[in-house]
Amino acid sequence: MNAYLTYDRIEAQDWTRHYQQIAREEKESGLADDLEKGLSLHMLESL
């Protein structure tokens, strides 16, 4: 019985890490998009 609880706990931690990684990647992607938009506007303004 204890082995099942340990397995469930480890699996839950793995899923948590997985979802955190996805959230981190989405945040980085959004920041990169914002930076790209900002650079484009800055380049246009300098012309």
C-alpha positions as CSV (number, residue, x, y, z in Angstrom):
1,M,0.0,0.0,0.0
2,N,2.8,2.4,0.9
3,A,4.4,1.8,-2.5
4,Y,1.2,3.0,-4.3
5,L,1.2,6.2,-2.2
6,T,4.8,6.8,-3.0
7,Y,4.2,6.3,-6.7
8,D,1.1,8.6,-6.7
9,R,3.1,11.3,-4.9
10,I,6.0,11.0,-7.4
11,E,3.6,11.1,-10.3
12,A,1.8,14.2,-8.9
13,Q,5.2,15.9,-8.5
14,D,6.1,15.0,-12.1
15,W,2.8,16.5,-13.4
16,T,3.3,19.6,-11.3
17,R,6.8,20.1,-12.8
18,H,5.5,19.5,-16.3
19,Y,2.7,22.1,-15.9
20,Q,5.2,24.5,-14.4
21,Q,7.5,24.0,-17.4
22,I,4.7,24.7,-19.8
23,A,3.7,27.8,-17.9
24,R,7.3,29.0,-17.9
25,E,7.6,28.4,-21.7
26,E,4.4,30.3,-22.4
27,K,5.6,33.2,-20.3
28,E,8.9,33.3,-22.1
29,S,7.2,33.2,-25.4
30,G,4.9,36.0,-24.5
31,L,7.8,38.1,-23.2
32,A,9.8,37.4,-26.4
33,D,6.8,38.5,-28.5
34,D,6.4,41.7,-26.5
35,L,10.1,42.4,-26.9
36,E,9.9,41.8,-30.6
37,K,7.0,44.1,-30.9
38,G,8.8,46.7,-28.9
39,L,11.9,46.5,-31.0
40,S,9.9,46.8,-34.2
41,L,8.2,50.0,-32.9
42,H,11.5,51.4,-31.8
43,M,13.1,50.7,-35.1
44,L,10.2,52.4,-37.0
45,E,10.3,55.4,-34.7
46,S,14.0,55.9,-35.3
47,L,13.4,56.1,-39.0
